[in-house]
Amino acid sequence: MNLSLRDQLKEWEKKNSFQRPKKKPSEKKTAVKKTDKLSKSDLIYLMGMNRPRYSRGKGGAFRQK
């Protein structure tokens, strides 16, 4: 007899009256909402909109735009 391992385990379970433990239903994890609200000025600061911008001018020198 050429049985697979799964079939052999099923036969063994029947012969030995083995019962598998029942799986408990898993609880779904609820996502934690962030309560931190940023103001418009905070967002502008974080994005760096009010920072000076520099570019290379003639001769390779940095100049403020």
N, C-alpha and C positions, 0 to 999 in steps of 0.2 A: 504494500500500500504506500502510495506516494502522496502524503497529505502535507499541506502547507502548515506552517507554524500556527497560523490562526485557527485552522481546523483542529489541530491537535489540542490547542488550548480550550476550545469549545467542548471537545470530548472530555477532557480532564475535568472541566467545570461540572459537566453533567454527572460524571462518575463520583466526584467528591462532594457533590451538592454545595458547590462554592457560589456565593452570591457577591457580586461586585457592589461596593458602596455606591449609593446614589449620589449624583452630582447635585450640589446646591446651586440654585440660580444665583448668578453673579449680580451684585448690585452695581448699578451704573453710577459712575462718579460724576457729580455735577461740577460744571466749570465754575471757577471762582471769578466773579466779576471784579474788575479793578475799579476802585472808587476814586482814584486820583484823577481829578479834572484839572487840565492845564488851561490857563488863560490865553487869550490871543497874543498878548505880549510875550508870554513864556514861549509859545510856539515860534514866534518870529525870532526870538533870541536863540533858540535851539537850532533853527535852520540857518542862522547866520546871515539874515537879510540885511542887517544894519552895519555889518562889518565893512571896513574899507576893502576895495578890490585893487589888486596890483597887477600890472602887466609890464612886459618888457617894451621899452621904447627904443629910440634910436641909440645905437652904441651898446645895447644890451643892458641898459640901466633900468631898474624897476621904477615904475611911475604909478601914482595912484590915479584911478579912474574916477 
